[in-house]
């Protein structure tokens, strides 16, 4: 199991990298610093370089096929360890998102597909070639999320797929325990959530 931070703040990342518990970072292009695309590209490059060889997953703020492909290629050119995150705003754009996943993976660009809120969507994303499939914890209650993680992990293992399950929105130790034991490969936490875990009182027998 791996732990990813959900932030683009280099100071927050630096503080937790030194502990040796962080395996990667997830950020939105909106989180990157700078008023222009060039400035944000520089920020992404510096961030990717700092956490290398760990992966930096960056969300692509578009659901138009050509724009998603162009942005994903550009991000990958910035740094080898950047993984573009492709999503869908609605069911109408689901088809184009899966087409983008297939297109990019055929170009050997690993993709984190963020449209997976059901078992069927997760299966389609993996079949399209996604290297990562993201489940958003806050969109479902803990019981439903845990059951979904278990089913998807069971299906992946049964058929020998190598895609990794990413669970975002982990807020506390209980959610961390439930998601990890259900079979999630990667848990995405905010720096604040990780800090709260560090502050949990120790119990001695």
N, C-alpha and C positions, 0 to 999 in steps of 0.2 A: 504494500500500500504506500502511496505517496501523498504528500501534503503540498498543495499549491497555495500561494498567497494571492488574494484578489486586490491588487493595488498597483499603481504605477509610481508610488512615492519611493524614491530610491533610499531615503533615510530609514523608512519603515522596513524596507527589504534588507538593508545592510544590518540593521539591529538584530534581525532574526536569522539571517544567513550564518552569522557567527556561531549560532547554537548547533548548526548541523542538522536541523530538522526540516528544512525547506527544500523541496525537490523541483520547484518551478513556480512560475508566476502567471496569473491571468489578468489581463488589462483590457480596457476599452480604448479605442482611439480617442474618445472624449477625455480620458484620464491623462493622456499624454500632454506634456507641456508645450506651449507654443501657439501662436495665432495663425500660423500658416502650415500647410502640409509639409513643407520643407523642415520647419522647426520641429514638428511632431515626428518626422522621420529621424531626425538627429536624436531626439529623446529616446525613440524606440531602439535605435542602434546602440546608444550608450547603455540602456537598460539591458538589452540582450547580451551585450559584451560583458557586463558586470556579472550576470548570473550564469553565463556559459560555463560548462556545457549543458546546464539545465535549460529546459524549454520555456519560452515566453509565448503564451497563447494570447493573440490579440483579436478582439471582435471587429468584424467588418460591418460598418454602419450602413448597410444597403441590402436590398432584396432584389436588385436588378441584376440579371445574369452577367451581362458584360462588365458591369462595374465591379461585381464581386470577383470575377476572374482577374481583372486588371489590378485591383487592390491586393489580392492574395499574391499575385506574382511580384508586385512591388515590395510587399512586406518580406517575402522570401529572399528577394535580392538584397535587402538591407542587412539581413543576418541569417545564417544557416539554421539557427536554433529558434527562429520565429515560426510558430504554427498558426495559420489563419483560422479564425472561427467563423463558420458559415451558418447562418440561421434563416428563419422564415418568419415574416410578420403575420402571415395568415395562411390558410390552406391553399389559396390561389397561387401563392409563391412557393409552396412546398415542392412542386415539380421542378421549378427552375433551380431551387437550392440543391436538390439531389443531383441534377445535371451538373451543377458547378462542382459538387463533391467528386463525382466521377471524373470530370474533366481534369481537375487539379491533381487528384490521386494518380491519374494516368500520366501526369507530368512529374510524378515522384514528389509532389508537394503534399505532405501530410496535413489532414484537415480535421479540425474539431467541429463536429456537426452539433448544433445547439437547438435542434428542433424536436428533441426526443422527450415528449411528455407522456408517451404511451408505449406499450410494448411494440405495437405495429410500426410506429415511427422509428423506434430504435432499430428494429429489424431492417426496415427500408434503408436507413442511413448506413448500416453496416454492409448491406448488400450492394449499396452504391459505392462502397470502398472506404468509408470514413475510418480514419485511424483512431479517432476519439469520438465518443458520443456523450453529450452533456445532459444531465438531468438536473432540473432546477428544484431544489428542495422546498422553496417557499411557495411553489405553485400547487403543492399537495400536502396532505397531512402526513405525519410520520409513518403511520401504518401503511398507507397506500404507497408511499415512496419506498419503504423497505421491501414491500412485496414486489414492486416493479424492478428494483435493483436485483433481487433474488432471481426473478424470472429471466431478466435479460442476461445476467451472468450465467445462469444455467444453460440458456440457449447458446451463448457464445462458446462455453466449454464443450457442450454436446456436439457442436458442429465444427469445432476447431478454428473459430475466428479469433484473430489476435487484437481486435479493437479493444480499447480501454474505456471503462465507464468512469466518467467524471461527474461527481455530485457537487453542485454549487449550492451556496447558501447555508453551509454548516455553521451553526451559531454557538453550540456548546458541546460539552463532553458527552452528553447523552446522545445527541444527534451524530456525533463522531463515532461513537460506539455502534449505534444501530446501522449506519451506512457502511462502515468498514466490515462488520460481521455479516452483513447482507451480501458482500462481495464486490463493493466498489473498489476500483483500482486507484482512483485519485479523489481526494477530498479537497475542496476549495474553501478556504477560510479567509476572512478578513484579518488584518494584523491585530485588530481589537479582540477578535475571537481567540486567536492564538495567545494573546496576552492574558486573557481571562483564564485559559487553561493553565498557564504558568502560575497563576495566583490562587489556584484551588488549594485549600488547606490540606496538608499531608496528614494521613491517619496512621497511627502506630498501634499495633496489637498490644 
